[in-house]
């Protein structure tokens, strides 16, 4: 999050932050955190996993259908936007 300004300049995309103590503002983020916990239990760190493991986890999450995306996957939506 520290590099959000550089990200905004490089991508011309605005970065939004939810207000502290307001989880209702970030339901999709909270849901994604729950999905990540399936692969990364509390107390584990990314250094506990190989790059191959991380790539596999990312692929599974990016191809998993989401209700908020009309049961399309994030990968499907990205392909749609880039087409």
KEKE-768455 format. One record per residue: residue number from 1; residue in one letter; y, x negated, z of N, C-alpha, C in turn. Coordinates in steps of 0.001 Angstrom, whole numbers, padded with zeros to 6 digits, m for minus. Each point is the difference from the previous one (the first is absolute). Layout:
! residues N
<node k="NUM" r="a" n_north="Y" n_east="X" n_up="Z" ca_north="Y" ca_east="X" ca_up="Z" c_north="Y" c_east="X" c_up="Z"/>
...
END
This chain:
! residues 83
<node k="1" r="x" n_north="m001192" n_east="m000832" n_up="000000" ca_north="001192" ca_east="000832" ca_up="000000" c_north="001254" c_east="m000875" c_up="000000"/>
<node k="2" r="x" n_north="m000196" n_east="m001204" n_up="000468" ca_north="001139" ca_east="m000898" ca_up="000046" c_north="000563" c_east="m000268" c_up="m001406"/>
<node k="3" r="x" n_north="m000868" n_east="000024" n_up="m001002" ca_north="000428" ca_east="m000301" ca_up="m001358" c_north="000330" c_east="001223" c_up="m000830"/>
<node k="4" r="x" n_north="000312" n_east="001127" n_up="000646" ca_north="000241" ca_east="001229" ca_up="m000755" c_north="001203" c_east="m000105" c_up="m000919"/>
<node k="5" r="x" n_north="001013" n_east="m000741" n_up="000379" ca_north="001182" ca_east="m000142" ca_up="m000870" c_north="m000365" c_east="m000744" c_up="m001277"/>
<node k="6" r="x" n_north="m000739" n_east="m001093" n_up="000133" ca_north="m000422" ca_east="m000771" ca_up="m001172" c_north="m000893" c_east="000862" c_up="m000895"/>
<node k="7" r="x" n_north="m000882" n_east="000785" n_up="000617" ca_north="m000866" ca_east="000899" ca_up="m000763" c_north="000846" c_east="001005" c_up="m000771"/>
<node k="8" r="x" n_north="000997" n_east="000585" n_up="000662" ca_north="000857" ca_east="000994" ca_up="m000640" c_north="000735" c_east="m000603" c_up="m001184"/>
<node k="9" r="x" n_north="000530" n_east="m001197" n_up="000158" ca_north="000717" ca_east="m000659" ca_up="m001090" c_north="m000955" c_east="m000310" c_up="m001156"/>
<node k="10" r="x" n_north="m001168" n_east="m000544" n_up="000313" ca_north="m000960" ca_east="m000405" ca_up="m001037" c_north="m000574" c_east="001183" c_up="m000764"/>
<node k="11" r="x" n_north="m000223" n_east="001132" n_up="000681" ca_north="m000663" ca_east="001144" ca_up="m000638" c_north="000941" c_east="001149" c_up="m000339"/>
<node k="12" r="x" n_north="001231" n_east="m000072" n_up="000503" ca_north="000973" ca_east="001087" ca_up="m000168" c_north="m000521" c_east="001308" c_up="000597"/>
<node k="13" r="x" n_north="m000818" n_east="m000135" n_up="001055" ca_north="m000536" ca_east="001159" ca_up="000716" c_north="000563" c_east="m000007" c_up="001415"/>
<node k="14" r="x" n_north="000451" n_east="001162" n_up="000452" ca_north="000521" ca_east="000121" ca_up="001349" c_north="m001153" c_east="000049" c_up="000998"/>
<node k="15" r="x" n_north="000170" n_east="m000667" n_up="001123" ca_north="m000987" ca_east="000013" ca_up="001072" c_north="000527" c_east="000910" c_up="001102"/>
<node k="16" r="x" n_north="m000835" n_east="000925" n_up="000436" ca_north="000375" ca_east="000930" ca_up="001062" c_north="m000827" c_east="m000309" c_up="001242"/>
<node k="17" r="x" n_north="000623" n_east="000129" n_up="001156" ca_north="m000685" ca_east="m000197" ca_up="001274" c_north="000083" c_east="001291" c_up="000799"/>
<node k="18" r="x" n_north="m001092" n_east="000353" n_up="000611" ca_north="m000014" ca_east="001175" ca_up="000869" c_north="000743" c_east="m000323" c_up="001288"/>
<node k="19" r="x" n_north="000543" n_east="001021" n_up="000621" ca_north="000666" ca_east="m000191" ca_up="001288" c_north="m001039" c_east="m000347" c_up="001063"/>
<node k="20" r="x" n_north="000351" n_east="m000869" n_up="000942" ca_north="m000933" ca_east="m000321" ca_up="001083" c_north="m000400" c_east="001258" c_up="000774"/>
<node k="21" r="x" n_north="m001229" n_east="000010" n_up="000467" ca_north="m000529" ca_east="001114" ca_up="000799" c_north="m000008" c_east="001318" c_up="m000772"/>
<node k="22" r="x" n_north="m000134" n_east="m000072" n_up="m001339" ca_north="m000003" ca_east="001206" ca_up="m000837" c_north="m001170" c_east="m000027" c_up="m000985"/>
<node k="23" r="x" n_north="m001231" n_east="000083" n_up="000502" ca_north="m001155" ca_east="m000136" ca_up="m000887" c_north="m000112" c_east="001087" c_up="m001061"/>
<node k="24" r="x" n_north="000615" n_east="001159" n_up="000216" ca_north="m000049" ca_east="001071" ca_up="m000988" c_north="000716" c_east="m000385" c_up="m001287"/>
<node k="25" r="x" n_north="000850" n_east="m001020" n_up="000070" ca_north="000703" ca_east="m000453" ca_up="m001195" c_north="m000877" c_east="m000866" c_up="m000895"/>
<node k="26" r="x" n_north="m001129" n_east="m000418" n_up="000519" ca_north="m000817" ca_east="m000938" ca_up="m000780" c_north="m001478" c_east="000364" c_up="000048"/>
<node k="27" r="x" n_north="m000306" n_east="001254" n_up="m000293" ca_north="m001380" ca_east="000455" ca_up="000059" c_north="m000939" c_east="m000767" c_up="m000907"/>
<node k="28" r="x" n_north="000422" n_east="m000261" n_up="m001230" ca_north="m000860" ca_east="m000749" ca_up="m000923" c_north="m000232" c_east="m001404" c_up="000516"/>
<node k="29" r="x" n_north="001016" n_east="m000604" n_up="000560" ca_north="m000144" ca_east="m001343" ca_up="000564" c_north="m000975" c_east="000013" c_up="001174"/>
<node k="30" r="x" n_north="000117" n_east="001002" n_up="000856" ca_north="m000899" ca_east="000110" ca_up="001146" c_north="m001444" c_east="000210" c_up="m000470"/>
<node k="31" r="x" n_north="m000164" n_east="000818" n_up="m001035" ca_north="m001336" ca_east="000233" ca_up="m000550" c_north="m000573" c_east="m001299" c_up="m000574"/>
<node k="32" r="x" n_north="000818" n_east="m000753" n_up="m000720" ca_north="m000456" ca_east="m001266" ca_up="m000587" c_north="m000362" c_east="m000993" c_up="001092"/>
<node k="33" r="x" n_north="000764" n_east="m000019" n_up="001082" ca_north="m000350" ca_east="m000882" ca_up="001121" c_north="m001382" c_east="000351" c_up="000535"/>
<node k="34" r="x" n_north="m000307" n_east="001283" n_up="000069" ca_north="m001317" ca_east="000436" ca_up="000453" c_north="m001095" c_east="m000448" c_up="m000960"/>
<node k="35" r="x" n_north="000276" n_east="000074" n_up="m001294" ca_north="m000980" ca_east="m000458" ca_up="m000986" c_north="m000220" c_east="m001511" c_up="000119"/>
<node k="36" r="x" n_north="001069" n_east="m000733" n_up="000238" ca_north="m000126" ca_east="m001458" ca_up="000147" c_north="m000858" c_east="m000378" c_up="001205"/>
<node k="37" r="x" n_north="000055" n_east="000818" n_up="001043" ca_north="m000788" ca_east="m000272" ca_up="001208" c_north="m001506" c_east="000068" c_up="m000277"/>
<node k="38" r="x" n_north="m000391" n_east="000667" n_up="m001081" ca_north="m001413" ca_east="000017" ca_up="m000374" c_north="m000475" c_east="m001405" c_up="m000369"/>
<node k="39" r="x" n_north="000911" n_east="m000811" n_up="m000517" ca_north="m000342" ca_east="m001346" ca_up="m000449" c_north="000460" c_east="m001075" c_up="000982"/>
<node k="40" r="x" n_north="001071" n_east="000290" n_up="000714" ca_north="000588" ca_east="m000976" ca_up="000914" c_north="000118" c_east="000598" c_up="001397"/>
<node k="41" r="x" n_north="m001021" n_east="m000154" n_up="000827" ca_north="000067" ca_east="000553" ca_up="001354" c_north="001135" c_east="m000638" c_up="000803"/>
<node k="42" r="x" n_north="000497" n_east="000732" n_up="000980" ca_north="001051" ca_east="m000543" ca_up="000874" c_north="m000463" c_east="m001330" c_up="000570"/>
<node k="43" r="x" n_north="000901" n_east="m000962" n_up="000029" ca_north="m000311" ca_east="m001320" ca_up="000532" c_north="m000446" c_east="m000987" c_up="m001062"/>
<node k="44" r="x" n_north="m000334" n_east="000507" n_up="m001192" ca_north="m000389" ca_east="m000926" ca_up="m001071" c_north="001246" c_east="m000411" c_up="m000767"/>
<node k="45" r="x" n_north="m000086" n_east="m001107" n_up="m000683" ca_north="001106" ca_east="m000485" ca_up="m000811" c_north="m000465" c_east="m000214" c_up="m001429"/>
<node k="46" r="x" n_north="000934" n_east="m000071" n_up="m000920" ca_north="m000370" ca_east="m000200" ca_up="m001398" c_north="m000724" c_east="m001322" c_up="m000206"/>
<node k="47" r="x" n_north="000287" n_east="m000978" n_up="000847" ca_north="m000659" ca_east="m001302" ca_up="m000139" c_north="m001488" c_east="000077" c_up="000348"/>
<node k="48" r="x" n_north="m000443" n_east="001121" n_up="000576" ca_north="m001416" ca_east="000196" ca_up="000305" c_north="m000806" c_east="000354" c_up="m001252"/>
<node k="49" r="x" n_north="000677" n_east="000227" n_up="m001128" ca_north="m000644" ca_east="000468" ca_up="m001225" c_north="000277" c_east="m000948" c_up="m001155"/>
<node k="50" r="x" n_north="m000931" n_east="m000065" n_up="m000927" ca_north="000193" ca_east="m000831" ca_up="m001198" c_north="000892" c_east="000755" c_up="m000991"/>
<node k="51" r="x" n_north="000525" n_east="m000713" n_up="m000977" ca_north="000809" ca_east="000646" ca_up="m001035" c_north="m000839" c_east="001008" c_up="m000773"/>
<node k="52" r="x" n_north="m001267" n_east="m000297" n_up="m000194" ca_north="m000899" ca_east="000934" ca_up="m000681" c_north="m000113" c_east="001298" c_up="000786"/>
<node k="53" r="x" n_north="m000142" n_east="m000107" n_up="001328" ca_north="m000049" ca_east="001199" ca_up="000844" c_north="001287" c_east="000805" c_up="m000141"/>
<node k="54" r="x" n_north="001144" n_east="m000668" n_up="000088" ca_north="001293" ca_east="000687" ca_up="m000078" c_north="000169" c_east="000690" c_up="m001346"/>
<node k="55" r="x" n_north="m000410" n_east="m000678" n_up="m001080" ca_north="000092" ca_east="000613" ca_up="m001329" c_north="m000892" c_east="001235" c_up="m000104"/>
<node k="56" r="x" n_north="m001185" n_east="m000062" n_up="000588" ca_north="m000926" ca_east="001130" ca_up="m000014" c_north="000573" c_east="001179" c_up="000786"/>
<node k="57" r="x" n_north="000555" n_east="m000265" n_up="001182" ca_north="000599" ca_east="001058" ca_up="000811" c_north="001165" c_east="000646" c_up="m000748"/>
<node k="58" r="x" n_north="000848" n_east="m000827" n_up="m000609" ca_north="001155" ca_east="000516" ca_up="m000742" c_north="m000454" c_east="000888" c_up="m001153"/>
<node k="59" r="x" n_north="m001022" n_east="m000431" n_up="m000723" ca_north="m000506" ca_east="000802" ca_up="m001123" c_north="m000529" c_east="001341" c_up="000487"/>
<node k="60" r="x" n_north="m000734" n_east="m000006" n_up="001105" ca_north="m000527" ca_east="001258" ca_up="000541" c_north="001135" c_east="000946" c_up="000379"/>
<node k="61" r="x" n_north="001021" n_east="m000522" n_up="000676" ca_north="001123" ca_east="000846" ca_up="000409" c_north="000812" c_east="000488" c_up="m001199"/>
<node k="62" r="x" n_north="000197" n_east="m000859" n_up="m000990" ca_north="000808" ca_east="000370" ca_up="m001157" c_north="m000702" c_east="000979" c_up="m000926"/>
<node k="63" r="x" n_north="m001313" n_east="000113" n_up="000119" ca_north="m000746" ca_east="000938" ca_up="m000843" c_north="m000494" c_east="001219" c_up="000786"/>
<node k="64" r="x" n_north="000454" n_east="000140" n_up="001229" ca_north="m000397" ca_east="001139" ca_up="000833" c_north="000975" c_east="001160" c_up="m000226"/>
<node k="65" r="x" n_north="m000495" n_east="001169" n_up="m000386" ca_north="000895" ca_east="001149" ca_up="m000219" c_north="000752" c_east="000375" c_up="001282"/>
<node k="66" r="x" n_north="001240" n_east="000428" n_up="m000174" ca_north="000849" ca_east="000390" ca_up="001132" c_north="000517" c_east="001415" c_up="m000214"/>
<node k="67" r="x" n_north="m000032" n_east="000779" n_up="001050" ca_north="000490" ca_east="001374" ca_up="m000063" c_north="001466" c_east="000028" c_up="m000424"/>
<node k="68" r="x" n_north="000810" n_east="m000922" n_up="000529" ca_north="001436" ca_east="m000020" ca_up="m000309" c_north="000278" c_east="m000330" c_up="m001464"/>
<node k="69" r="x" n_north="m001011" n_east="m000515" n_up="m000706" ca_north="000153" ca_east="m000314" ca_up="m001421" c_north="m000759" c_east="001000" c_up="m000874"/>
<node k="70" r="x" n_north="m000232" n_east="001199" n_up="000544" ca_north="m000731" ca_east="001020" ca_up="m000741" c_north="m001442" c_east="m000405" c_up="m000254"/>
<node k="71" r="x" n_north="m000564" n_east="m000723" n_up="000944" ca_north="m001368" ca_east="m000505" ca_up="m000051" c_north="m000231" c_east="m001001" c_up="m001128"/>
<node k="72" r="x" n_north="001086" n_east="m000633" n_up="m000430" ca_north="m000108" ca_east="m001158" ca_up="m000887" c_north="000043" c_east="m001238" c_up="000893"/>
<node k="73" r="x" n_north="m000416" n_east="m001111" n_up="m000531" ca_north="000067" ca_east="m001245" ca_up="000774" c_north="001341" c_east="m000685" c_up="m000259"/>
<node k="74" r="x" n_north="000423" n_east="m000902" n_up="000891" ca_north="001207" ca_east="m000770" ca_up="m000262" c_north="m000093" c_east="m000766" c_up="m001330"/>
<node k="75" r="x" n_north="m001179" n_east="m000499" n_up="m000326" ca_north="m000183" ca_east="m000728" ca_up="m001267" c_north="000235" c_east="000936" c_up="m001183"/>
<node k="76" r="x" n_north="m000494" n_east="001250" n_up="000087" ca_north="000219" ca_east="000972" ca_up="m001068" c_north="001485" c_east="000277" c_up="m000166"/>
<node k="77" r="x" n_north="000697" n_east="000202" n_up="001099" ca_north="001433" ca_east="000301" ca_up="m000065" c_north="000801" c_east="m001167" c_up="m000559"/>
<node k="78" r="x" n_north="m000375" n_east="m001217" n_up="000387" ca_north="000700" ca_east="m001175" ca_up="m000535" c_north="m000208" c_east="m000096" c_up="m001510"/>
<node k="79" r="x" n_north="m001218" n_east="000215" n_up="m000435" ca_north="m000295" ca_east="m000021" ca_up="m001445" c_north="000816" c_east="001048" c_up="m000721"/>
<node k="80" r="x" n_north="000100" n_east="001186" n_up="000603" ca_north="000777" ca_east="001098" ca_up="m000583" c_north="001478" c_east="m000386" c_up="m000134"/>
<node k="81" r="x" n_north="000552" n_east="m000604" n_up="001023" ca_north="001415" ca_east="m000383" ca_up="m000016" c_north="000265" c_east="m001111" c_up="m001013"/>
<node k="82" r="x" n_north="m000928" n_east="m000919" n_up="m000133" ca_north="000200" ca_east="m001138" ca_up="m000892" c_north="m000330" c_east="000301" c_up="m001460"/>
<node k="83" r="x" n_north="m000624" n_east="001164" n_up="m000266" ca_north="m000364" ca_east="000355" ca_up="m001379" c_north="001173" c_east="000560" c_up="m000769"/>
END
